[in-house]
Amino acid sequence: MEENKEAEMKAELMVQQQVKSVWQHMVGVICLNLTDRKQVKQVLPKLFKKYDTPIKFIRGNSNTQMKMLKPLGMVNVRLKRLKQMSIDFLTWDYKDAKDLHGIGKYGDDSYKIFYKNETPKNVQDKELKKYLNGR
C-alpha cells in the first residue's frame, strides 16, 4: 500500500513520468526551467525518441534540436545548456547534480530524492515538497 502511494506521488511529478535514466532526468530539469510543464510533457517524448542518450544528443543536429525545443522558448539558451550538460554528464561522478552545467537547486534536490534516496535540506520547489510530505 505504501509503495502504491509513493508511485502515485512520483507519477504526478512530470519529469519522473517520462525519463528512463539520470541523464534524461537532467534534460527534463533543464526543459522545465521557466516554462510550463504541459509544454515539456509534449516535448520530452519526441526528444527522447530521437536522442535517448547524451552521446546521441551531443552528436545530434542542432537545427533539429532547436525545432524540437522551440515550444519551450529560450531555444538558444536551452540548447546550449543541454549540450554542455550532456558533455559534462559523460565525466560526471554522480555526486552533486549541481556540478552539471545548467542544473541548479531544483535539479540537485530532485536527483537526491529520486536517485540517491536522500532528503535534501530546505527544498523550495512546491511539487518536490508535496512529494516529500506524502511519502
N, C-alpha and C positions, 0 to 999 in steps of 0.2 A: 504494500500500500504506500509506504513512504517513498519507494523508488518511483512509483507512478506519479506521485505529486511532484517530485523533482524533475522527472522527464517532461511533465506538462509545463512546469515553470520554465524549463530550459527551452521548450518549443516556442514559448512566447517571445523569446529573445531572437530577434531577426537573424543575426549573424549565425547563431548556433543551428538554425534550421537548415542552412544551405551550404555548410562547409564540411569538408572531409579531411582537412589537415590544418596544422598550425599556420602554415603559410596562407591558406585560403581564409582562415580566421583574420589574419592581419590585413589581407586585402579588403575584407569586409569592414574592418575597423576604419581603414582609410576612406573607403567609399561612403561610410556613414557620416564622416566629418562634414558638418554644415550642409546637410541635405536631409530630405525626408526619407524615412525607412521604406515607405511604399515604393519609391523610385528604386531604391537599392535592391529591394526584393525582386524587381523585374530585371535588373541589370546583371546581378551575380550569376544566375544560372547560365545565361548566354556567355558571359565572360569565362566561367569555369569550364564550360563545354569546349571552348576553343583553347583556353590556357589553364590547364589544371595543375601546372607545376611552376615554380619560379623560373626555371630554365626556359620553358616554353614562353613564358611571359616576357622575359628579358629578350629573347630572340624574336619575339613577335613583331609584326608590322605596326609601327606607331600610329599610322593613319587609321588602320582598322581599329586599334585600341581606342583612339580618340573618338571615333564614331560610336563605339560601344558605350563609352563613358559619358558621352555628351548629355544624356538626360539628367546626370547628376550635377552638372555645372562645374565651374572651375576646372575645365578639362586639362589645360596645360599643366597647372599646378598638381592636380590629382595624378596625372600620368607620370610626371616627374617623380612624385613621392612613391608611387607604386613601383616604378622601375628601380629606384635607388633602394627601396626597402627590400625588393626581391634580390638585388645584388648582395645587400648586407645579410640577408637571410641565409645565403649559401655558406657563410662562415660564422654565423651566429652561434653562441654557446648555449642557447635556450634558458639562460638565467633570468635576465631582465628584458622584457619586451621593449622597454624604453630605449634600449640600445639600438633598436632598428629605426632607420630613418622614417619619419612621419608618424611614429607611434608615441602617443602621449599617455596621460594618466588613465583614460578610459581603456585603451588598448592593453596597457600593463595590468590594470585591475582585472579585466576580463580574462586575460591569459592566466593570471594567478588563480582565478576562480575555476575556470573550466579545464585547464591543462595541468596545473600544479596542485589542485585541490587545497588552495590556501585562501584565507580570508584577509584581503588587504585592509590596511588601516585607512580610515577617512574616505570611504567610497563616496563619490559625488553623484555619479550617474543614477537617475531615478529608477531605470529598469534593472540595473545591477543591484541596487538597494532592495528593490522589490523581490528579486530572485533570492538574495541572501536572507531576507527576512522570512521567506516562505519555505526555506529548506530546513 
